[in-house]
Amino acid sequence: MIKNTFTSNYTIGEMAYNEIPKICNIYGKKIVMIGGNIALEKAGQGIKESIKNSDMEIIDTLWYGGQASFENAEMLSEHESVKKADMIFSVGGGKALDTCKILTNKIKKPVFTFPTIAATCAAMTSVCAVYHPDGVFRDVYFRYAPAEHSFINTKIIAEAPIKYIWAGIGDTLAKGYEPEFSARGEKLDFSNSMGVTLSSLCKEPIFKNGTKAVEDCKIQKSSDEVKEVVLSIIAATGTVSNALEMKYNSCAAHALCYGFSILSKIEENHLHGELVSYGVLVQTMMDNNIEELKKLIYFYKSVKLPISYKEFGVTEDELEKVIEKACSTGDIEKACIKIDKEIYKDAINKLENFVQSIVK
Ligand SMILES: [Zn+2]
């Protein structure tokens, strides 16, 4: 069986855009820049500056359409400028980047990503989350490969609203635990082993640098700690996701997050990464890994990630339904233990008690 595994390429730093001509020039000269409006405002000027002494030119700048949908990818593909372009520069958050990944897979052109927030690993993965035009989740879609290269400007990311990196940390921690919990005991091939091995880079740099990075982003300061955390969120998670088979990519933490999504008050007031981060605690309790759990809880306290479902305003009755939904997702099918409603309930109750006992 043939299998493609892609690792991801990136440039990171406050001056990351300076490298654009060197890396992109071999793909041609004509660029169309596509992204979110705020993102284009923040990053557009720096991108233009970086190519002004090269033979490259931006022939058009387009808004991506506001949703990562097949419809928007189609709409963009009809622009004359996109037809003429040698490459697409995709600027913004996950939805803008995913739209351009879908677009460039269809029109067979290279794409370069310029993430302006660090909330997801979209900049460096081949997988795209696709939505209907009304915002309802539709499906996942795979580009043949991740973006050709990602230019990560840490100054722009540090200046973005703090909630993005905060939730990004929560989602990334899940990648630090779910692949191993899912694949434990399995006979893994090289690519899956690489994914599980590298998944430690989705937690260790965060434990080491996360608290400081969040503090720095609050005052919009790009520091070494911010850089390390951003790489964990974008590069480590992206590489792990590209290397692993889908079935090992998520487990009980994500399933619980999807469970919470049935409650509209949660959907409206809480971010994906925040919910997933709570799921990480529950999964670690399922795994009975008390040492790791302590480490996680102390870290969560320092950055104010949730340590109890009560922080979401969820009642015990609602929790029943949340668990039921979590157990209906495919995410828990591949796990080192058999996960059912009782296992979730037991882990959540134990976690509540444990948190009480160590957080005074
Ligand atoms: Zn996630």
Residues whose N, C-alpha, C, O or C-beta is under 5 A from the ligand:
A	BS01	ZN	D171
